[in-house]
Amino acid sequence: MTSLHNDLIADTVPSATGLFGNRWWVVFGSVLGMIAGQGATTIFIFGTFVGPVTSDLGISQSSFSAALLILTIAAAVVTPWTGHMMDKYGVRPVMLPLITLFAVATAALAFMQPSLPLIYALFAAQGAFSAIQAPTGYVKVISRRFDRQRGLACGLAMAGVGLGVALLPQYVAVLMTHYGWRGAYLGLGAFIFVLAFIPVALFVRDAPGTQTTQQHGAEALPGLTVAQAIMGTRQFWLLVVGLSLAVMAINGVLAQLVVMLMKRGFSIQAAATVMSIAGLAMIVGRVLVGYCLDKYHGPYVAMAVFSFPVLGILLLLSGAGGPVPYMAAILCGLGIGAELDLMGFLVSRYFGLRAIGTIYGVLFAIFVIGSGVGPYLVSLSFEYAQSYTPVLEGFIVALLVVIVMMAFLGKYRYPVAHASN
């Protein structure tokens, strides 16, 4: 069985062929694609639009924040389907047309009017198409091409999200200054097309032999089916619940960080700068965690990195000024920088490659719902308690629970095949 596993994994690590045949070009393309990934272009940028949009359209912050929750639910519904389609037909044939529709749906937000049904419908459409810019396709391609260096490769690719979070607030702030929030949404749509469609078209290619695997069935690869993962493993549910709680807490803070800082007297440019610093921390966190995942047992890495946002939220609760908000953003950024690395890597190690797109899609769908619930809870806390303290304290408790849950994941079912690269 071990020999078969090694042979199958080795087949997924092709040699370099053609101009962009080297597998590291896939990582490069994935970095660019994830700059315009779902998180950076929908969730983390959302807080930058809250003030201008609610002021212009005359709606409450909580009503507008509900649009983010609707977006994440729509993305959660569609994400498992996109994973299944990529398992069945390959990555690029599915990604390229849907990336185009995602860019169009994002630009369409420029046409919002003071009508909550219209606003929610537009965000639902954006959320549905944003599912293609979840990490699913990128993780699938990288996992097929890397084994021993899988953690580092995934970490580098997911660092693109941090680059997006660092760059987009500044980009959007400039667009808002010159063209208003409507122009900013149009520019965001263009950003998605340029940074996602073109890199995927050029670099993000399925591994040689993928077509053969599709013709002979997914059973040609080692791993569990979706049903086996869900019904037969505790790891699936530990990851579902644990990572969802973690993203609820960390994204809840970061998605509303600009709003929270503006209520403390920060300008939109200053608040966007703090958010950009969080994005830079995501880059460091993802590369560092990816490297550590290749060296140390994943659950131990998870327990360590989820302690960072606990400290960051405690700093926010202190209400201190000066460098404290920046330190809090860095610590939370390091934490969220770990989540996508951990999810992709742990899915491949606990469930194998057989149905990785679908299993990752299901996990990420639930994960995305948590990323929408967190910011909504932050808005509700301020609206009804006139304070962010209750929800931030709840987030700390949630993260402590997650740290305990990670300790029960156990040994990998599909460990590294040392004969491969």
Helices and strands as residue ranges (DSSP letters): H 2-11, H 24-35, H 38-38, I 39-43, H 46-57, H 61-89, H 91-107, G 108-111, H 116-130, G 131-133, H 136-145, H 150-192, I 193-197, H 198-202, H 210-216, G 218-220, H 226-232, H 234-255, H 257-263, H 268-295, H 298-305, H 307-318, H 324-351, H 356-385, H 389-406
